[in-house]
C-alpha cells in the first residue's frame, strides 16, 4: 500500500507503483512513473517526464526533471531516468536532457549529494 501524506500534491497523470511513500508538501506532476518501495520525502518536486526506479530515496527539497540547463533546448520532450536503488540527497536538482526523446540517466545504486 502507498503512503501519501495529506498535504502532498499528486497529478492524476502520475503512476506510483506499490509501496511508494510521499512526504508532506511533496509535488508530483503529470507523466511521472515511480517504482515500488521508493520514498519521496517532504517538499520534493518531481516535474513531468521523470522515471524513477524501485527502492529509491528522494530527499527533502529535491527537484527532479526541470528544464535542461542548455541554451540549445527548444522545448522538445525529453526525460530524466533514475535506475533502481538511487539516493538523491537534500536540495539537489537533476534536469531533463536536451533533444527529442533523449534522457538524462542516473545509474543503478547511484548516490548524489
Residue pairs with C-beta under 8 A, 6 or more apart in sequence:
1 18
1 19
2 16
2 18
2 19
2 20
2 21
2 22
3 20
3 21
3 22
4 10
4 21
4 22
5 22
5 23
5 24
5 25
5 26
5 42
7 24
7 25
8 22
8 23
8 24
8 25
8 26
8 27
8 28
8 40
9 25
9 26
9 27
9 28
10 16
10 22
10 28
11 28
11 29
11 30
11 32
12 30
13 29
13 30
13 31
13 32
14 28
14 29
14 30
14 31
14 32
14 33
14 34
14 46
15 32
15 33
15 34
16 22
16 28
16 34
17 33
17 34
17 35
17 36
17 38
17 54
18 36
18 37
19 36
19 37
19 38
20 34
20 35
20 36
20 37
20 38
20 39
20 40
21 38
21 39
21 40
22 28
22 40
23 39
23 40
23 41
23 42
23 43
23 44
23 60
24 42
24 43
25 42
25 43
26 40
26 41
26 42
26 43
26 44
26 45
26 46
27 44
27 45
27 46
28 34
28 40
28 46
29 45
29 46
29 47
29 48
29 65
30 48
31 48
31 49
31 50
32 46
32 47
32 48
32 49
32 50
32 51
32 52
32 65
33 50
33 51
33 52
34 40
34 46
34 52
35 52
35 53
35 54
35 55
35 56
35 84
36 54
36 55
37 54
37 55
38 52
38 53
38 54
38 55
38 56
38 57
38 58
39 56
39 57
39 58
40 46
40 58
41 57
41 58
41 59
41 60
41 62
42 60
42 61
43 60
43 61
44 58
44 59
44 60
44 61
44 62
44 63
44 64
45 62
45 63
45 64
46 52
46 58
46 64
46 65
47 63
47 64
47 65
47 66
47 96
48 65
49 65
49 77
49 78
49 79
49 80
49 96
50 64
50 65
50 79
50 80
50 81
50 82
50 96
51 79
51 80
51 81
51 82
52 58
52 64
52 82
52 86
53 82
53 83
53 84
53 85
53 86
53 108
54 84
54 85
55 84
55 85
56 82
56 84
56 85
56 86
56 87
56 88
57 86
57 87
57 88
58 64
58 88
59 87
59 88
59 89
59 90
59 92
60 90
60 91
61 90
61 91
62 88
62 89
62 90
62 91
62 92
62 93
62 94
63 92
63 93
63 94
64 80
64 82
64 88
64 93
64 94
65 79
65 80
65 94
65 95
65 96
66 93
66 94
66 95
66 96
67 73
67 95
67 96
68 78
68 95
68 96
68 97
68 98
68 104
69 95
70 98
72 98
73 98
76 98
76 99
76 100
76 101
77 100
77 101
78 96
78 97
78 98
78 99
78 100
78 101
78 102
78 103
78 104
79 96
79 97
79 101
79 102
79 103
79 104
80 94
80 95
80 96
80 97
80 103
80 104
80 106
81 103
81 104
81 105
81 106
82 88
82 94
82 106
82 110
83 105
83 106
83 107
83 108
83 109
83 110
84 108
84 109
85 108
85 109
86 106
86 107
86 108
86 109
86 110
86 111
86 112
87 110
87 111
87 112
88 94
88 106
88 112
89 111
89 112
89 113
92 112
92 113
94 104
94 106
94 112
95 104
96 103
96 104
97 103
97 104
106 112
